[in-house]
Amino acid sequence: MEIYQLASIELTHGDWTRKLDMESAELVLVTEAGSRLWYVDVTGLRDEDLLDYFYTASDIQVELKAVAQSGATLEGTAYFHANKARHAAALRGDGELAGV
């Protein structure tokens, strides 16, 4: 398992793009039986409208563009799982994450 701290995250969903206003985020890469899975844990999300939207939306697929603390740019497709009670989200990766 590899963990990377992320400095910023930008999401594109449909016709809008938004930079996340967050306290912190970390990318977790897991390699299992030759497959590489990834997800991003985001804490301290300050955008209530975004959390409300993804909490009830049926289409939660987003395009993610993130910058790691190291400066590396990462891009991939993910599913946004909102946790309104904790002002957090889990972004579950779907397929390859470019940049790692």
Buried (B, 14 or more C-beta within 10 A) or exposed (E): EEEBEBEBBBBEBEEEEBEBEBEEBBBBBEEEEEEBBBBBBBBEBEBEEBBEBBBEEEEBEBEBBBBBEEEBEBEBBBBBBBBBEEBBBBBBBBEEBEBB
